[in-house]
Amino acid sequence: MTLTDIIDRERRGVARHLTAASTAWVLTAVLVVLAAAALTMADGRWLALPRPIPFLAWGLAIGVASLAWRRLRARADVESTVARVAKTVEVERSLRAGSLRGALEVQDT
């Protein structure tokens, strides 16, 4: 197993964990928005509110989900780069700064 294979395996693991965390955050955000909408419209209050309020609540939930997913995926793309994972491995293994990243840069020569 080469150094590239090891770093790529670690990078995939980080990406998998960040995707799971992103999914959990998006689901939480949607549930919070829908719970707030349900509390706002509880006990028949939705009859006294303007008609588009339920649709606006769902639109807000979809918008929050979309925004949260885009922001968290962008963060995952930054956090799961090869250079970032290599730097983290260097810190965790108490290697000299740049030693692993340098080895990755010159491995093909």
Protein Blocks (a to p, Z undefined) as FASTA:
>chain_A
ZZklmmmmmmmmmmmmmmmmmmmmmmmmmmmmmmmmmmmmgghlmmmpcfklmmmmmmmm
mmmmmmmmmmmmmmmmmmmgfklmmmmmmmmnopaehklmmmmmmmmZZ
